Amino acid sequence: MSDTGFPPSRFVVRPLEDRVVQDHGFPVSSRYTETVLLPILGPSTTLCLRRLGSWAVAEPGGVTVDTETLAADLGLGHGIGRHSPMGRTLDRLCQFGMGEWRDGELQVRTAVAPVTERQLARLSPLVVLAHRSMVRQLRGPQPAPSRSSLDQGVAARARTSGRTR
């Protein structure tokens, strides 16, 4: 979207279609979004993502948003200029790939992918632990290793320690 008139006084929000993330990610309303993404996106952008994402889920055909009302509802005041808290929040939403302006409409994610290892390196140990736990839960139980792979692992460890089976 061009700098002129950003952010718009009103805009339509729709879901950002990404089947892979929707099928294998976390809903924007999830504990993962709050726990892991909040320190990356910041509080206003995280809250905005959750709000707009939930509206996009409820109204996939699009819902018209009054920007000043949204700003006030998020606790960001009534200003909606480019450098206002609301303008910076919408910018950040797009900078982090959580939204995209297309034809004057804002498409927002309704689900988020697990963060990258690079992003994890900047988070606190407790948040990293929470991330790993939630990703493990998301992926579900992993199949037990086969007996032959277990035998190969034992044999490899025995060879490296100088012992044989």
C-alpha positions as CSV (number, residue, x, y, z in Angstrom):
1,M,0.0,0.0,0.0
2,S,1.3,3.5,-0.8
3,D,2.3,5.9,1.9
4,T,-0.5,8.3,0.9
5,G,-3.5,7.7,3.2
6,F,-1.9,5.0,5.3
7,P,-3.4,3.7,7.3
8,P,-6.8,4.1,5.6
9,S,-9.6,5.3,7.8
10,R,-11.6,2.1,6.9
11,F,-10.5,-1.1,5.4
12,V,-11.8,-4.6,4.7
13,V,-10.0,-7.5,6.5
14,R,-10.0,-11.0,5.1
15,P,-8.1,-14.2,5.8
16,L,-4.7,-14.6,4.3
17,E,-4.9,-18.0,2.6
18,D,-1.9,-20.2,3.4
19,R,-3.0,-23.9,3.5
20,V,0.3,-25.2,4.9
21,V,0.3,-22.8,7.9
22,Q,-3.5,-23.3,8.4
23,D,-3.1,-27.1,8.4
24,H,0.1,-27.3,10.4
25,G,0.3,-24.1,12.5
26,F,-1.3,-22.6,15.5
27,P,-4.5,-20.5,15.5
28,V,-3.9,-16.8,16.1
29,S,-6.1,-17.1,19.2
30,S,-3.8,-19.8,20.6
31,R,-1.5,-19.8,23.7
32,Y,1.4,-20.2,21.2
33,T,0.7,-16.8,19.6
34,E,0.6,-15.1,23.0
35,T,3.5,-16.9,24.6
36,V,6.0,-17.2,21.7
37,L,5.0,-14.5,19.2
38,L,4.3,-11.7,21.6
39,P,8.0,-11.0,22.5
40,I,8.8,-11.0,18.7
41,L,5.8,-8.9,17.4
42,G,5.2,-6.8,20.5
43,P,2.0,-6.5,22.5
44,S,0.0,-4.2,20.2
45,T,0.8,-6.1,17.1
46,T,0.0,-9.5,18.8
47,L,-3.3,-8.2,20.1
48,C,-4.1,-6.7,16.7
49,L,-3.3,-10.0,14.9
50,R,-5.5,-11.9,17.3
51,R,-8.4,-9.4,16.9
52,L,-8.2,-9.1,13.1
53,G,-7.5,-12.8,12.7
54,S,-10.6,-13.8,14.8
55,W,-12.7,-11.4,12.7
56,A,-11.3,-12.9,9.5
57,V,-12.2,-16.4,10.7
58,A,-15.7,-15.3,11.7
59,E,-16.3,-13.4,8.5
60,P,-14.1,-15.0,5.7
61,G,-15.9,-12.9,3.1
62,G,-14.6,-9.8,4.7
63,V,-15.5,-7.4,7.4
64,T,-15.1,-3.6,7.2
65,V,-12.9,-2.2,10.0
66,D,-13.0,1.4,11.2
67,T,-9.3,2.1,11.9
68,E,-9.9,4.8,14.6
69,T,-12.3,2.5,16.4
70,L,-9.9,-0.4,16.2
71,A,-7.1,1.8,17.6
72,A,-9.2,2.8,20.5
73,D,-10.4,-0.7,21.2
74,L,-6.8,-1.9,21.3
75,G,-5.8,0.9,23.7
76,L,-3.8,2.7,21.1
77,G,-5.6,6.0,21.2
78,H,-7.5,7.7,18.4
79,G,-4.8,8.8,16.1
80,I,-4.5,6.9,12.8
81,G,-1.6,8.6,11.0
82,R,1.4,6.7,9.6
83,H,3.5,7.3,12.7
84,S,0.6,6.8,15.2
85,P,0.7,3.7,17.4
86,M,-2.1,2.2,15.1
87,G,-0.1,3.0,11.9
88,R,3.1,1.4,13.4
89,T,1.1,-1.6,14.6
90,L,-0.3,-2.3,11.1
91,D,3.1,-1.7,9.6
92,R,4.7,-4.3,12.0
93,L,1.9,-6.8,11.3
94,C,2.9,-6.7,7.6
95,Q,6.7,-6.5,8.2
96,F,6.5,-9.8,10.1
97,G,4.3,-11.5,7.4
98,M,1.2,-11.7,9.6
99,G,-0.7,-9.5,7.1
100,E,-0.6,-8.2,3.5
101,W,-2.3,-5.3,1.9
102,R,-3.9,-6.4,-1.4
103,D,-6.1,-4.1,-3.5
104,G,-6.8,-1.9,-0.5
105,E,-7.8,-4.8,1.8
106,L,-5.8,-6.2,4.6
107,Q,-5.4,-10.0,4.5
108,V,-4.4,-11.4,7.9
109,R,-3.2,-14.8,9.0
110,T,-5.7,-16.9,10.9
111,A,-2.9,-19.3,11.9
112,V,0.8,-18.8,12.6
113,A,3.7,-21.1,11.8
114,P,6.2,-22.1,14.5
115,V,9.0,-19.5,14.8
116,T,12.4,-20.1,13.2
117,E,15.5,-21.2,15.1
118,R,17.0,-17.7,14.5
119,Q,13.9,-16.1,16.2
120,L,14.1,-18.7,19.0
121,A,17.7,-17.7,19.8
122,R,16.5,-14.2,20.8
123,L,13.8,-15.5,23.2
124,S,14.1,-16.3,26.9
125,P,14.8,-20.0,28.0
126,L,11.2,-20.3,29.4
127,V,9.6,-19.2,26.1
128,V,11.9,-21.5,24.1
129,L,10.8,-24.4,26.4
130,A,7.2,-23.5,25.9
131,H,7.7,-23.3,22.1
132,R,9.3,-26.8,22.0
133,S,6.5,-28.3,24.1
134,M,3.7,-26.7,22.1
135,V,5.3,-27.8,18.8
136,R,5.7,-31.3,20.1
137,Q,2.0,-31.3,21.1
138,L,1.0,-29.9,17.7
139,R,2.9,-32.6,15.8
140,G,1.4,-35.3,18.0
141,P,3.0,-38.5,19.2
142,Q,5.9,-39.6,17.1
143,P,6.1,-43.3,16.1
144,A,8.5,-45.4,18.1
145,P,11.8,-46.2,16.4
146,S,11.8,-49.6,14.8
147,R,13.8,-52.4,16.4
148,S,16.4,-52.4,13.6
149,S,17.1,-48.7,14.0
150,L,17.4,-49.2,17.8
151,D,19.9,-52.1,17.1
152,Q,21.9,-49.9,14.7
153,G,22.0,-47.1,17.3
154,V,23.3,-49.4,20.0
155,A,25.9,-50.9,17.6
156,A,27.0,-47.4,16.6
157,R,27.4,-46.3,20.2
158,A,29.3,-49.5,21.0
159,R,31.7,-48.9,18.1
160,T,32.4,-45.3,19.2
161,S,33.1,-46.3,22.8
162,G,35.5,-49.1,21.7
163,R,33.2,-52.0,22.8
164,T,31.5,-54.5,20.6
165,R,28.3,-56.2,21.0
